[in-house]
Amino acid sequence: MRGLEYPSEVFSLYPNINPRQLSQAMHQMGISQEEIDAREVIIRCKDKNIIISSPSVVKVKMSGEESFQVSGKVSEERASTEPEISEDDIATVMEQAGVRRDAAESALKRAKGDLAEAILFLKK
């Protein structure tokens, strides 16, 4: 785990802070930080996705809890109403209902990703 280099914003907000003293104080309080080499961060909400590109991500461990600080270029997009259907889901429906791939995929979309409902629909 490599030590965190504090962003210049911290020192512009608090010009009298010594980086070494800050690091020692955090260590004494049981706080550790780790920089995460992330390419993109996506937060999936019910009605939208928040996308953070070129992110700076820091994982902070304190009192047994982990939290993340994320900054970067933020954009939003509407959440897809299509369910995410995995290859395993398609294979399961194909096997259980004895149908071809296209029928299994269509049934899963109709059932909004619900395996049991898709299988029951195909067995009728």
HUZI-V724394 format. One record per backbone hydrogen bond with DSSP energy under -0.5 kcal/mol. CO is the residue of the C=O (numbers start at 1). NH is the residue of the N-H. E is the energy in kcal/mol with one decimal. If there is no record, write none. Layout:
<<CO:NH:E> <CO:NH:E>>
This chain:
<<4:6:-0.6> <7:10:-1.4> <7:11:-0.8> <8:12:-1.8> <9:13:-2.0> <10:14:-1.9> <14:17:-1.7> <17:19:-0.6> <18:22:-2.5> <19:23:-2.3> <20:24:-2.3> <21:25:-2.6> <22:26:-2.3> <23:27:-2.2> <24:28:-2.4> <25:29:-1.6> <26:31:-3.0> <27:30:-1.3> <30:32:-0.5> <32:61:-3.0> <34:59:-3.3> <36:38:-1.7> <36:57:-0.7> <39:54:-1.0> <41:52:-3.1> <42:44:-0.6> <43:45:-0.7> <43:50:-2.7> <47:79:-1.6> <48:45:-2.7> <49:51:-0.6> <49:77:-2.2> <50:43:-2.8> <51:53:-0.6> <51:75:-2.5> <52:41:-2.2> <53:73:-2.1> <55:57:-0.5> <56:71:-1.7> <57:36:-2.9> <58:60:-0.5> <58:69:-2.7> <59:34:-2.2> <60:62:-0.5> <60:67:-2.4> <61:32:-2.3> <62:65:-2.0> <65:62:-2.5> <67:60:-3.1> <68:70:-0.5> <69:58:-2.3> <71:56:-2.9> <72:74:-0.6> <73:53:-2.5> <75:51:-3.1> <77:49:-3.3> <83:85:-0.6> <84:86:-0.5> <86:90:-2.0> <87:91:-2.6> <88:92:-2.4> <89:93:-2.3> <90:94:-2.6> <91:95:-2.4> <92:96:-2.9> <93:97:-2.6> <94:98:-1.3> <94:99:-1.1> <100:104:-2.2> <101:105:-2.8> <102:106:-2.2> <103:107:-2.4> <104:108:-2.2> <105:109:-2.1> <106:110:-2.4> <107:111:-2.2> <108:113:-3.4> <109:112:-1.3> <111:114:-1.5> <113:115:-0.8> <114:118:-2.2> <115:119:-2.6> <116:120:-2.6> <117:121:-2.4> <118:122:-2.0> <119:123:-1.7> <120:124:-0.7> <121:124:-0.7>>
